[in-house]
Amino acid sequence: MYCAVALSVVSLAALPQRGRILSKLADSLHAFQGESPIGAPRPTTFLLGIFSMSGEEKAEKRDAIRKTYLDIGDERICKLEEFIRQAEETPNKRICQVPYTFVIGAGGKFRPDDHTDSATLTLDTDQYGDADIEGDCTYLNIRENMETGKSPTFMKFAALISKEYGIDYISKIDDDSVLSPHLLFQFINDDLPIAPYNRRMYGGAPVPSYMHDSIYASGQFYFVSADLANYVANVLTPDDRKNLMHSRPTEDCDMGSFVYSNPNPIKLINLSTGQIWEHPKKSPKDFVNAWEVEIEHTLPRNSYTYTLPFTFFCPIFLSGKGL
């Protein structure tokens, strides 16, 4: 009954407005459907945290990412190291708007999954003593994991540098998600205000959680405002996060629980009807092919049939499964 009602509500009352989403990728070069830019005194800044791991296979995937959506000849996207340099040397003339870093758990098997102690937060190399020659990786001082603490630890790191260098949003993206940087820039400039006018913003493709009676942003790509990153990493204690986690730890669902534990209203930005990434593209070959051939024709993905994917999840929930 719940799912049937939810489907009717979504189909009749919650459909996005037609024409709200760009019709094709090339439109990103123009004003967004005639809307005026926000007009902030400086460009909105958006940290792109690309989750990776140590090892040859993941190094190849990082190379594929560097050769595709990170290499578009646009100075507005840069290594985090370069963004920090600009913030320190020419803070009022920063060009870079989207700093990126590959996020790797580097502490080895004797470190906790979540950074809960007084040990240094980041390291210079991975657990094997290796450092990527490109200089664009952040090595977190935790045991490598995907579900139980890597994301909160990254939020802890990001909240720290956001306060120091003026970053408005923190994002997490999987290394098998192919992002359209052109659409990302347009989305940022048209829809994301700078701090402090962006409090408690949380965005991505929403997924319903039956167990938690809430929704969360899919881990393929999501973002939070810097104040929410600080809330998740520093206001919530490790015990708070543990109590909020699902019985089977699931990174994106648990992050949603962390975010929605905030006692103040959360401003959810739904990207399910204007998806600006393709997922999953597991192999470097598939990743590059998606970049060179697919996304020009498939993004932004715009579905007018649903806002939340109840048609997919309701049968799962009714069978007693799902999150």
Stockholm file with secondary structure:
# STOCKHOLM 1.0

chainA/1-323         MYCAVALSVVSLAALPQRGRILSKLADSLHAFQGESPIGAPRPTTFLLGIFSMSGEEKAEKRDAIRKTYLDIGDERICKLEEFIRQAEETPNKRICQVPYTFVIGAGGKFRPDDHTDSATLTLDTDQYGDADIEGDCTYLNIRENMETGKSPTFMKFAALISKEYGIDYISKIDDDSVLSPHLLFQFINDDLPIAPYNRRMYGGAPVPSYMHDSIYASGQFYFVSADLANYVANVLTPDDRKNLMHSRPTEDCDMGSFVYSNPNPIKLINLSTGQIWEHPKKSPKDFVNAWEVEIEHTLPRNSYTYTLPFTFFCPIFLSGKGL
#=GR chainA/1-323 SS CHHHHHHHHHHHHCCCCTTCSCSSGGGGGSCSTTCCCCCCSSCCCEEEEEECCSSHHHHHHHHHHHTTTTCSSCTTEEEHHHHHHHHHHCGGGCCCCEEEEEEEECSCTTSCSSCCSSSCSEESSCTTSCCCTTSCEEEESSCCCSSSSHHHHHHHHHHHHHHHHTCCEEEEEETTCEECHHHHHHHHHHHCCCTTTTTTEEEEEEEEETTTTEEEEEEEEEEEEHHHHHIIIIISCHHHHHHHSCSSCCHHHHHHHHHHTSSSCCEEEECTTSBCEECCCCSHHHHHHIIIIIHHHHCSBCCSSCSSCHHHHHHHHHTTCCC
#=GC SS_cons         CHHHHHHHHHHHHCCCCTTCSCSSGGGGGSCSTTCCCCCCSSCCCEEEEEECCSSHHHHHHHHHHHTTTTCSSCTTEEEHHHHHHHHHHCGGGCCCCEEEEEEEECSCTTSCSSCCSSSCSEESSCTTSCCCTTSCEEEESSCCCSSSSHHHHHHHHHHHHHHHHTCCEEEEEETTCEECHHHHHHHHHHHCCCTTTTTTEEEEEEEEETTTTEEEEEEEEEEEEHHHHHIIIIISCHHHHHHHSCSSCCHHHHHHHHHHTSSSCCEEEECTTSBCEECCCCSHHHHHHIIIIIHHHHCSBCCSSCSSCHHHHHHHHHTTCCC
//
